[in-house]
Amino acid sequence: MKKSIILFFFLVMILSTPVFGAERVDMIVLLDNSVSVLPYYEQIQDSLLKKIISEHLRPGDTFNLITFADFPEVEISREIKNEEDIEGILAYSSLLQPMGNYTDLVLALRFLYKYTLDLPLSNKKKIVILTDGIHDPPPGSPYLYSGDEKTREEVKKASDSIHREGWDVSIVEISEDEINETDADDFVDDKQATDEPSGDYTETQSEPVNVLDTVSESLGSEPNVFDKNENDMAGIVLGIPEISIPGHLGETNGTLEVPITIRNRSNEALLFSLSAVIEQQTDLLRNKESIYIGPEETDVLVIELELPEDQVTGEQQAEVMLKLVGGIDTEPKTLVLRYNFQPKGGIDKVLKYVTDWRVIALLIGIAVAVIIILIIKKSLSGRPVEGILIPAAASVTEDEKEVVEGIKKPNDTDEQKLTKRHEPEEIFITSGSSAAANSYYINKKNRPVQMHVFGQNTKLGIINVKWLGLKKRRVIGSSASAAFRIFFIKVPHVLAEIECTGKNFIFYPVEKEYFPELKEPLHECLYKKIKIVTPEGKLFYIEFRQWISELERLNRLLTMTKHPGSPDFDY
């Protein structure tokens, strides 16, 4: 009895703990801290850093701030657990001031790559780089070059390393064109006074080189020019979709149709999947709606809201918050609905319930249940077997049993038995079907991939979980150096390879005799069982899936207790 009470309170504590279904994010900001950004620094703090920290981070996310000038330095690395963590980060970041005389951009990019690579594998990575694009390293730097060509070559190498990992990168260009002339003149005088090298080193030091175009091209990210007059630079840089609705939505008597104009401000396609519209803890959304919007494009999503019937007749105003799958933010975070409410009459109320899809579904379910019961009842009175009717109440003779069993289970011929002996032995096959390739949204750039080997223990931590990167093949085989290992049965050291192109996952069979069903590379290979047959006649399957940590699975399952029904798994 005592154990049952303890277990009950333990479950209550788990279910009452806040669970965050959205994917955790490691936010990494690389900030140019040289004196060249001094005229922008106050605006960078107010419209960018403070908004990222206070409005776009959730419990479980981490905030990492790296500054660079003469050399890179980690200023902040902290997990967000509560409001106190956010206040502490804001207080520390406000104390930072640009003090460096040089800008070693190559060293900063290399440091950023190594630092991000060491962060937890399961978290999504969002990188924001704020720079004027000038590479002007200090004397003694290993990245001080005499010509533009060599400088750009090294910048490209450092940027390519980041791009291959598939991380989400945004660039903010701190353009000198936006600096007012007074500030610019003061800055030039200060720069000349502090940056002029001394000694013999002046003869070998190269001129500063603007390599922002090389960084942008290598990272595949178009820079956003920092506008000190823009109050929402954070939303622009992070690609937060901008939404709006008409000022007045007209007259309604219960169901309100709302056209939402959505502007995708990122340079990637956006899946805008709306799961709830909340007003005072009540979900008004009748049906979940989704729409794909291309990069830098605008589209309209029309939704239907079910309004409360106890509203006062006349003009109404309600503030609602949109809830999107994956925890995507919007700008603004809330919308104000203005409409004229006219209640329904008696016959309208009846028609509402008759035409409600839930009522229709219930009636269809009852009808199907009645039909199934009638079929079962009828079958109990006698069952036809290949033209023979077996009475339910009458006794069956031994001769009749032999006839029926002979029809149901025909004996195998000698030829069939011989054929079976030569078929591959199918071992360790797990029942169940995988998710169809078109039934889920794959965020290919921000998820590691896991190889499932049917029959091989999967409780091995992350031994078969890897970031594929972009356009980089990973080996599948029995070798200890293989990215994905098969060890429960004998296979070659290099059996096959897998590659992520950014839009597609491709499986390449190397030892083709092991893959009787593959004549060429398998495109879109995620969530597809791949048959492998060894020369010894052993048959088994492998399957590649996007990896979800056990903690995230638990969070999503616990979320179901608050929202009955199947959760929105966007694996």
TAKAVEN-V799303 format. One record per helix or strand of 3 or more residues. SS is the DSSP state (@ for helix, = for strand). FROM is the first residue (numbers start at 1). TO is the last residue. If there is no record, write none. Layout:
# TAKAVEN-V799303
ss=SS from=FROM to=TO
ss=SS from=FROM to=TO
This chain:
# TAKAVEN-V799303
ss=@ from=2 to=16
ss== from=25 to=32
ss=@ from=35 to=55
ss== from=62 to=68
ss== from=72 to=79
ss=@ from=83 to=93
ss=@ from=105 to=117
ss== from=124 to=131
ss== from=134 to=136
ss=@ from=148 to=164
ss== from=168 to=173
ss=@ from=176 to=178
ss=@ from=181 to=195
ss=@ from=199 to=203
ss=@ from=212 to=219
ss=@ from=233 to=237
ss== from=241 to=244
ss== from=255 to=263
ss== from=270 to=279
ss== from=289 to=293
ss== from=298 to=306
ss== from=314 to=324
ss== from=334 to=341
ss=@ from=346 to=355
ss=@ from=357 to=380
ss== from=382 to=385
ss== from=388 to=391
ss=@ from=398 to=408
ss=@ from=414 to=421
ss=@ from=444 to=446
ss== from=449 to=453
ss== from=474 to=477
ss== from=496 to=500
ss== from=505 to=509
ss=@ from=512 to=514
ss== from=530 to=533
ss== from=538 to=546
ss=@ from=550 to=559
